[in-house]
Amino acid sequence: MLDRVSETVAQIAARIAAGDARALARAATSIENRTAESAALLRQLTPHAGRAIVAGITGPPGAGKSTLVDALARAIRHGGKTVGILAVDPTSRVSGGAILGDRIRMQAHHSDAGVFIRSMATRGAVGGLARATADLALLLDAAGKDYVLIETVGVGQDEVEVAGVADVTVLVLVPGMGDDVQAIKAGIMEIADIFVINKADYPGADRVESEIASVLSLAHRPDGWQPPILRTVATEDKGIAELLDAIAKFPRRTRGASGTHQQARPAEFAIDHLGIAVKSIEAALGFYQGQLGMQVASREIVPHEKVNVAMLPVGGPRIELLEPTDPDSVVGRFLAKRGEALHHVALRVPDLAAAVARLRASGARLLNEPQTGAGGHLYVFVHPASTGGVLLELIEDK
Ligand code: CO
């Protein structure tokens, strides 16, 4: 343990980010035990995180979640990717140690350095477990795991909070629990992004699917997502590839509560926002906020653009309402010419300087030099003549 004392937190973080399995295991224990150094370590690790797909696997006892998680881990490894598994048991008071079933699982993956498994039991108050789970997910993400699977035992409040840590929540149900679907819908049905009917070779799969579908038909998710209902037989690896595909393709939201992930996949292209030119933000909010029920995340005036801005999140991307403060402004002239309409589409790009260089070299019409916008991001506009008729804003987050 002496080497640990003499090693700085930054050095430990660097070793974890470089894939050092021993440093990872020790850091996990440190985070679970809330040692003095763990908070500093998490701060050092944060810049290394943000690439993993974090999936919560939840559902009632007996749904076969452990088997399903194991099958997913095999499929992930088969695809050449790495995975961390966090088995969270709010009902267990076991302190620090693994529950029996997980010891067996650990042996199954024992020789595989691409799989990291850790069991967690309840520690103190509700919310503490979610926090610890978020911190461990951050650790595994920073350690370069491609996937982090968070498995919870039941469908209570703890599970709902733990699910909030994940990018995508998978609710596992089984045939023969039609009434239970109704019973659990109050809690976790609303937060499920993907439904899985496991043990789908058992009688009653159709019944439970129609139960799920009827509950879903009543639900209105603010992000407009229609959760798919998939079928698996985890013991035979059936439907697992399709489930993994659905997990990987789920549109990721920004994880805010724990502060672990500020930005979804910065290294990829994504829609950042849609800019809509309006005569009056107040009038437009009557629709977006009043009638549609969306929330305003921020409002500001951008003096050099002579425009008032309201941002409304739509999952990850946002709608940007633009109201000119002066008719003699870009948005003001647009309104005079075209009326209220979609003004621009903003794409987040991995490397704005590289994109600008490529566009310049190919003769695309850039409307400005890359400059720093209100949110601290770099942006450039590309003329509709070059983009197929849409004013395109390219953005890179710092
Ligand atoms: Co914009």
Residues whose N, C-alpha, C, O or C-beta is under 5 A from the ligand:
A	BS01	CO	G275 E320 A346 E393
